[in-house]
Amino acid sequence: MKLLKTIALATLTFALFSCGGDKQTDSVTTESSDATVETDGDMEAAAAKYDPNRGLGKHADIDVSKFDPAMAAAGKGLAEVKCTSCHKTTDERLVGPGWLGVTKRQTPAWIMNFISNPDPMIDVDPELQKQLELCLVRMPNQGLNDTEAREVLEYMRSIDGAK
C-alpha cells in the first residue's frame, strides 16, 4: 500500500510539472510599436492592440511558402517533450484541443505568438477564453524561443499535410 501511495504521489508530481513552463517574461512587445503591454497590467490596452489574425506578440509576417521537413522533425521532437502530454495530433481534445487543422484555422503569426507567449492572448482573445472554459486549464508558457516556435509551427503544418 505504501508503494502504491508513493507511485501515485510521484505520478501526480510529474503531471503537475511536466506541462509547466518557465515563466520568465511578464510582458510582450508588439512589433508595431515599442510599447510593452504588461500581462498583469492594463488589460484594456492589451485588448485594444489585439489583432485576431496575428494575436499579440512580435511575430507578424511568417513566410510559409516553403515547407521545411528538418524544422518539422525538430518541432516534432519539441512537441513530444513539451506539448503532447496535453495535445493530440488529431482533432480530439486531450487536456487542450487537438492540433489537426489548426494551421487552416489560424495564421502562422497567430500560432507562433500564442505558443511562444500564451498568457497575454488568453487574457484578451474571446475564442481562447471559450477554449479555457472547455479545457479548464490555461496553456502554460513553455518558454519556446523564436526558432523553437517556428519548428513547432512546421510540425503543425506537417500534421495538416504540408509537404
N, C-alpha and C positions, 0 to 999 in steps of 0.2 A: 504494500500500500504506500509506503514511504517512497519507493522508487516511482510509482505512478504519479504521486504528487510532485516529485522533482521533475519528471518529464513534462508534466502539464505546465509547471512554472517556467521551465526553460522554453517551451513552445510559445507560451504567452509573451515572454520577454523578447524572443526572436521576432514574433509577429509585430510587436509594438515598435521595434527599432528597425525592422527591415524596410519599411516604407518611409521612414523619417529621413529628411534631407538636412543638409547643413544650412540653416537659415542665416546666411552671412549678410544678406542685404535687406534693408528695411525700406528701400526706395527703388524707383525705376525711373530712368531718364528717357525721355522721349526724344526721338531723332529730329522731330520737327522744331524743337526748341531746346534751350539749355536749361529750362526749368526742371526741377525734380519734384515729383509728386510723392509725398510721404504716404506709405500704405496705411499707417495708423493716424494720419493727419486729416487733411481736408478732403473728404470723400466726394464732395460736390465738384471740386477742381478735377479730381481723377475722372469722375463721370463725364465732365464736360470735354475732356481730352480723349475720351474713349472712342475708338473707331471700330465698329463691329466687323469690319473687313480686315483690320490689321491688329486689333487688340491694343494693349498698352505695352510699350517697350521699344527697344532700339531697332528691332528688325522691321524693315519696311519692304524693300523690293528684293525678293528672293528668286533668283533665276533657276527655274526647274525645267528648262528646255532640254537638258540632257540628264539622263539617269546615270547615277554613279554606283555601280554594283559594290565597289570596295567600301564606299561610305555606308551603303545599306547593310553590308556584312558587319561593319563596326557598330552600326546602330542596333543591329540585332543582338550583338553581344552586350551592349549597354542596356538594352531593354530587358534582356534576360536577368540582369543583375538588379536593375532599378525599377522596372515597370510591370513585368509580367506577374508579380505577386498580386497585383490589383487589376490588371487589364488583360483581356484575351485578344488574340489577333482575329477573332471572328466578330460578329455583331452582338454576341452575347455579353451581357454585363456580368462582371465578377464582383469586385468592390466598386470599381469605376466602370465606365462604359467600354464596350468592345471597340477595337480600332478599325475594324473593317468599314471602309467608306469614309473615314474621317478626312482624307485628303480631297475627297469630292465635295464634302460639306463645308470645309474651312479652307482659307487661303494658307499658303506656306508661311507667310509672315505671322498670321494669327497663331498657327500651330507653334512656331518657334518662340514667339513671345510668351505663349501660355506655358509650354513645357520648360522654358528656362526661368520663368518667374511667375508662377500661377496666382499668388496671393492678390496682387492688385486687380487682376482681371476677374477673379472670383467675386471680389468685393463690388464690382460695378456692372458686370455683364449679366443681364436678366436670364439668358439661356444657361449660363454656368450656374447661376443661383437655382434654377429649376433642377439641373443635374445634381446639385448638392442636396436638394430636398429628396431626390430619389436615392442617392447613394449614401447619404448621411455621414460622409467622411470627406473632408477637404483634401484635395490633392496636395501632398506635401511638396515643398520645393526640394528637388533632387540635386540642386547645385550644378546643373549642366552648364558648361561653358558654351560659347558660340559654335565651336566645331562639333561638340557632342550633340547639341540640339539639332544641328544640320544632319548629323549621322542618323539620329532617331527619325527625323523627318524623312530621310531617304528610305529607311526601313519601313516606315508607314506607307510611303509611296509604293514600295515593292509589294506590300500586302494588298494594295489596291490595283496591282497589275502593271505598275510602271516597269519598263524594260529598256 
